[in-house]
Amino acid sequence: MRSRKRRDHHKLVPFIVVSLVAVLTADLMLLVQASERQTVGQQPAAAVRQHRPEPQKTLAAEEGKTAQPVKPLGQLHKPNLFVVTRKPLTNELLRKVARVSGVTALELADAASITLDGKRVQTLAVDPSTFRAYTPKVTAASDALWNNVAAGDVAVSFVLGSDGGLSLHSRVSGPAGPLRIGAYATTGFGAVDAVVSREVGRRLGLPRDNALIVSAPKTNSDKLRKALLKVLGKGTQVAMVNPVLPPAQAKVRTYAAGSFMSGEQITVALRAAASKLGRPYVWGAEGPDTFDCSGLVQWAFAQAGVRMPRVTHQQWLAGPQVPLSQIQPGDLLFWRIDPTNPGYISHVAIYWGDGKMVVAPRTGDVVKIAPISTRNLAGIVRVSPTLAARVR
């Protein structure tokens, strides 16, 4: 049985890499399209209302007992590259990476997809005392959060916690028995939705030393990525996170006629979404009987022949932004609702028309048509099928 678990994890490692490579594309495209973004304009005349609950004020459960508290937060390091290898990273390889020009800090971790509360969750096993410095400031600064992780709890992303129904203090099933939800902690690595200590990671059977976070804030991330691939060799995948790119790559994008969905495609996508009214929300579900917010978008647009990326922060890149005053049926609405990473795009819905949207809201709710909400609204995206198909 033990060897089967190891084989399963090795099969799962490429899955987390593929998801994280999406962060590479997403972050790059966010930079490229930065000059195109427009401020949200006035809301439509139709009534709008708040459709999501206020974020919880407490993001960490009551502290668990740990033999030794985590070390105080020191200097923050912005992660620029995320590396996943098929074999454990040796000290020799780590020294080679550290000598690459521009690298200022490294953090070793374990990475794999595990089953948590019946959901497949991309997970990192880390040293809480040192890894915290690579996370968003709100997450990094919480001693209670990292002490809970050190004590054996799992910290899950705010989206998984709130939309996936994993409440603080609750105990959920894991690969090696129950785990307590000790905190909501968005890592800033896009596809990663759970963090445990390396000790817990060993117990869960995560592959050891197969992930590396690289900070190189003053170095071209694309060039550094290529350099690391040469150093680390075959089987290594490197995703850019918070990429550092030269200003010349920030080009203004123009869209030719026919770049967007046809009227027929929009009608098909809207009818497909509406055909699922009343179906339950399930975090991570892609249909055809249950959905999460981005799963509903992907499934509905697929019925119209439009290939959409899977998760919300990728769908944000499926076309240019338009002002709310110019919103049209079939456009996508996005929100930032994660207090642990305020810049992260974490919720999406499809504009129906007349101030309403088709949305899969959260655990315990169903697919519905509801008035749109402008609270924490990040923006409106008009889908370009060509662009959407390029996002990975």
Summary of the structure (lengths in Angstrom):
residues: 392
radius of gyration: 20.9
end to end distance: 34.1
largest distance: 63.5
contacts: 1352
relative contact order: 0.19
helix: 32%
strand: 21%
